[in-house]
Amino acid sequence: MKPRRAFALLSLLALVGSTLLMAQYRSGRSRGGRSSQVLEHRGGAPEWSVDPKFEKDVFTFARVAYTSVGRYGWMEKWEIDWPDSDLNFSYRLQQLTSLKVNPNGVIVRLTDPALFDYPWIYLVEPGDMSLTEEEVEGLRKYLLNGGFLMVDDFWGESEWLNFYHEIKRVFPDREPVELPMEHPIFHSVFPLNLTKQELQIPNVRTGTDSEYTGVTWERDGREVHIRGIFDDDGRMMAIICHNTDNGDGWEQEGANEYYFREFSEKKAYPLGINIVFYAMTH
């Protein structure tokens, strides 16, 4: 089954205007926890139900677990911002649009046949990613059969070079293409009339301090790049958000009011929602 088949009719307009009206910014959480396939609790994230008759026809946030040579403390790199970013984004997508959304995200491996049940997958921190041959083959097959990949939260030239090496193993003959801000993906639901640099989402500590410092980048990752990879028919298969951290914008929405208003509300959520709707309708 092609990953997008169940979503072929989801060319729905968002039921909101061009400005996110997010009261209750303190509903976000700052909770860690070792990953598992089943969440024992939601850490305060709102919950909702889906019609059992359509439980397989809702959008599910699918996070990719991949092989890496690096770790982040006691966490695997692919776990960073999990589960809060996934839960918060799912809630805001359900709250702010007409899309029906699974309240619980999933973790899926590139070698798992269940990968093809999800038309949109999310991969973070690929700066140390080192895919096995089976993972390379799985990702290639998934993308060429209609799936969509969002890559997020990696910074600087060395991390880009590592990711580039790995994605070229997946598609040796395809190049990531820089997307202009005029591209429809930046305007599919929320018109992001910003420069690409203005879309930079810092981690929560840097972002909170940026009200006074003006710094929104990490290491040598000053310049934001948002690139796409396309199939032979011109369909975008992947969007690569480099030198920015949308996941922290979702995870840390409740950590600080300035961070929420400046980064989560204006940029991270609108861009993420645009990407999902574009992936579902193109």
C-alpha positions in Angstrom: 0.0 0.0 0.0 1.4 3.4 -0.9 1.8 5.5 2.3 -0.3 8.4 0.9 -3.3 6.4 -0.3 -5.4 6.7 2.8 -4.9 10.5 2.7 -5.7 11.1 -0.9 -8.9 13.1 -0.1 -7.3 15.2 2.6 -7.2 18.4 0.6 -8.9 20.3 3.4 -8.4 23.9 4.3 -7.4 24.8 7.8 -10.2 26.2 9.9 -8.0 29.0 11.1 -6.7 32.3 9.8 -3.2 33.3 9.0 -2.3 34.0 12.7 -2.1 31.3 15.3 -4.3 32.1 18.3 -2.7 30.0 20.9 -3.8 30.8 24.4 -2.7 28.6 27.2 1.0 28.6 26.1 1.8 27.1 29.4 0.1 23.8 28.4 3.5 22.6 27.0 5.7 20.5 29.1 9.4 20.0 29.8 9.5 16.3 30.7 12.2 13.8 29.7 11.9 10.1 29.7 13.4 7.1 28.0 11.5 6.2 24.8 9.2 3.3 24.3 6.5 2.4 21.8 3.7 3.0 24.4 3.5 6.1 26.5 2.4 5.4 30.1 1.3 9.0 30.5 1.1 12.2 28.5 2.7 14.6 30.9 -0.2 17.0 30.8 -0.7 17.0 27.0 -4.4 17.3 26.1 -6.0 14.0 24.9 -8.9 13.4 22.5 -10.6 10.4 20.9 -10.9 9.4 17.3 -13.8 7.6 15.7 -13.0 3.9 15.9 -14.4 3.4 12.4 -11.7 5.7 11.1 -8.8 5.0 13.5 -6.6 4.0 10.6 -7.5 7.1 8.5 -6.1 9.8 10.8 -2.8 11.5 10.7 -0.2 9.9 13.0 3.1 11.6 13.9 5.7 8.9 13.0 9.2 9.4 14.3 12.1 7.6 12.7 14.4 5.5 14.9 17.7 5.1 12.9 21.2 3.8 13.4 23.7 6.4 14.7 27.3 6.5 15.8 26.6 9.2 18.3 24.4 9.6 21.4 23.1 12.6 23.4 23.8 11.7 27.0 21.7 8.6 27.8 19.5 9.2 24.8 19.8 8.0 21.2 20.1 11.0 18.8 16.7 10.1 17.2 15.0 10.4 20.5 15.8 14.1 21.1 12.7 16.2 22.0 10.6 12.9 22.3 7.8 12.6 23.3 6.8 16.2 24.0 7.4 17.6 20.5 5.4 14.8 19.0 2.5 15.1 21.4 2.4 18.9 21.3 2.6 19.0 17.5 -0.2 16.4 17.2 -2.4 18.4 19.6 -1.9 21.7 17.8 -2.5 20.1 14.4 -5.8 18.6 15.7 -6.7 21.9 17.4 -5.9 24.4 14.6 -6.9 22.5 11.5 -9.6 20.3 10.1 -7.2 17.3 9.9 -8.1 14.4 12.2 -5.1 13.4 14.2 -4.0 10.5 16.3 -3.4 11.8 19.8 -0.4 9.3 20.1 2.6 9.3 17.9 4.6 6.2 17.0 8.2 5.3 16.6 9.0 3.4 13.5 12.2 2.0 12.0 13.2 2.2 8.4 13.3 -1.6 8.2 9.8 -2.1 9.6 7.0 -3.0 7.2 4.8 -0.7 9.3 6.7 2.3 7.9 4.4 2.1 4.9 1.4 2.8 7.0 2.5 6.4 7.6 2.6 8.9 4.8 4.7 11.4 6.8 7.8 10.6 8.9 10.0 12.8 11.0 13.8 12.4 11.5 15.9 14.5 13.8 19.6 15.0 14.6 21.1 13.2 11.6 24.6 14.7 12.2 25.8 11.3 13.4 23.4 9.2 11.4 25.0 6.1 9.9 22.3 4.0 8.2 22.7 0.3 7.6 22.2 -1.0 4.0 18.8 -2.3 5.0 17.8 1.2 6.3 19.0 2.8 3.1 17.0 0.4 1.1 13.9 0.8 3.3 14.0 4.6 3.1 14.5 4.7 -0.6 11.6 2.3 -1.2 9.4 4.3 1.2 10.0 7.6 -0.5 9.7 6.3 -4.0 6.4 4.8 -3.1 4.8 8.0 -2.1 6.1 8.7 1.4 7.3 12.0 2.7 10.3 12.7 5.1 10.8 15.8 7.2 14.4 16.1 8.5 15.0 18.6 11.4 17.4 19.8 14.1 21.0 19.6 12.9 23.5 22.4 12.8 26.7 23.4 11.0 28.8 22.2 8.1 30.1 19.0 9.6 26.6 17.7 10.5 25.4 18.7 7.0 28.2 16.8 5.4 27.4 13.6 7.3 23.7 13.9 6.5 24.5 14.6 2.8 26.7 11.5 2.7 23.9 9.3 4.1 21.1 10.7 1.9 23.3 10.3 -1.2 23.5 6.6 -0.3 19.7 6.6 -0.5 19.6 8.6 -3.8 23.0 8.8 -5.5 21.5 10.5 -8.5 19.4 13.1 -6.7 20.5 16.4 -5.2 18.8 18.3 -2.4 17.5 21.6 -3.9 17.2 24.8 -1.9 13.6 25.9 -1.7 12.7 29.5 -2.4 10.3 31.2 0.1 7.9 31.5 -2.8 7.4 27.7 -2.9 3.9 26.6 -2.0 5.1 24.6 1.0 5.6 27.9 2.8 2.1 29.1 2.1 -0.1 26.0 2.0 -2.0 26.8 5.1 -0.3 29.7 6.9 1.4 32.3 4.7 4.9 32.6 6.0 5.8 36.0 4.6 9.3 35.9 6.2 12.8 35.5 5.0 14.3 32.0 5.4 16.6 33.4 8.1 13.6 34.6 10.0 12.4 31.1 10.2 15.3 29.9 12.3 14.2 28.2 15.5 16.8 28.0 18.2 16.9 25.6 21.1 14.9 26.9 24.1 17.9 28.2 26.1 19.4 30.1 23.2 15.9 31.3 22.1 15.0 32.6 25.5 18.2 34.5 25.7 17.9 35.8 22.1 15.5 38.5 23.2 18.6 40.2 24.6 21.5 38.6 22.6 19.9 38.3 19.1 21.6 34.9 18.7 19.4 32.2 17.3 22.0 29.7 16.0 24.3 27.0 17.2 28.0 26.5 16.4 28.6 27.5 12.8 25.0 27.1 11.8 24.0 30.7 11.2 22.5 30.4 7.8 19.1 28.6 7.5 18.7 26.1 4.6 15.5 24.4 3.7 16.0 22.0 0.9 13.8 19.5 -0.9 14.4 16.2 -2.7 12.1 15.4 -5.6 11.2 12.3 -7.6 11.2 12.0 -11.4 7.7 13.5 -11.6 8.6 16.5 -9.5 6.9 15.4 -6.3 8.7 16.5 -3.2 9.7 13.4 -1.2 11.7 15.0 1.6 12.1 18.5 3.2 15.4 19.1 5.0 15.4 21.8 7.7 19.1 22.6 8.4 20.4 25.1 11.0 17.0 25.2 12.7 15.2 23.2 15.4 11.4 23.1 14.9 11.2 20.2 17.3 12.2 22.4 20.2 9.7 24.9 19.1 7.1 22.2 19.6 8.5 20.5 22.6 9.3 23.7 24.6 6.2 25.7 23.8 5.4 26.1 27.5 8.9 26.8 28.8 9.0 30.6 28.3 6.4 33.1 27.1 8.9 35.0 24.8 10.1 31.7 23.3 6.5 30.6 22.7 5.3 33.9 21.1 8.5 34.5 19.0 9.3 31.0 17.9 6.6 28.4 18.6 3.6 30.4 17.6 5.0 32.4 14.7 7.3 29.9 13.1 7.6 26.3 14.3 4.0 25.4 14.3 3.0 27.2 11.1 5.9 25.7 9.2 5.2 22.2 10.5 1.5 22.4 9.7 2.3 23.7 6.2 4.7 20.8 5.6 2.1 18.2 6.7 -0.7 19.7 4.6 1.6 20.0 1.6 2.8 16.4 2.0 -0.8 15.2 2.2 -2.1 17.0 -0.8 0.7 17.0 -3.4 
